[in-house]
Structures are given as structure tokens and as C-alpha cells.
Amino acid sequence: MKNKWVRKEFRKQRTRGRLAERPLGRPRLAVHRSLKYLSAQIIDDAAGKTVAAVSSSCKEVREKVKSGKSIPAAKVVGEMIAKKAVSAGVKKVAFDRGALQYHGRVKTLADAARAAGLEF
């Protein structure tokens, strides 16, 4: 049996393969979840640049929520990343959850970003 890191990399590559089929010119909203924090970036792969980035360890987020690993923190991060993306001129993105399940904090972040104006 393969160890958990090999299986995680397989799930991540499967998600990235599906994202490769997305329409050209659409940046991706990449989500990373650790045990303490949650971060989101909007990455333009064509230009190789990060358009916007927000983490629950940022000062603005820490002022609004008690813990960086909570669902309310995920909601704040989703709203902030959407606001930064819209101000940078990005409306449509592809959601890149990596090897993470679309559940809990990841789903909350996605729902908050959709509610704040991002389309995916």
C-alpha cells in the first residue's frame, strides 16, 4: 500500500489535470489548509503571477475572528479574496482545492467567495 503522501500527491495531480481543461485566460483560486491557518491565492498561470492572496494569519483577518483555523475565519478569507480579485479585475476563476475535500472550511471559503462576486 502506498503511503498517505503518495496518495495525497495523486489526488492533487488529478485535480490539477481537471483544471488544465479549463478555458484559457481563467486564473485559478488555489486553497491551502493547514492545521492552524487557511490561505487562498488567485494565480494567473499564463503570466506566472499571483494576482491576490489572503491568509487567516493576516492582520485584517485576525482582527475579525478569534481563531485562524475556524469556519468563520474561512468565511472572512473567502470574502476578502473575492474583494481583492474583483478590484484586480478578475471575475471568473477555476477553484483549485488541491488534494483537499470540498467540505468544511474549504466549502465555506468557496461559498463566501461566490457570494462576494467571484464566479466558478
Buried (B, 14 or more C-beta within 10 A) or exposed (E): EEEEEEEBEEBBEEBBEEBEEBEEEBBBBBBBBEEEBBBBBBBBBEEEEEBBBBBBBBEEBBEBBEEBBBBBBBBBBBBBBBBBBBEEEBEEBBBBBBBBEEEEBBBBBBEBBBEBEBEB
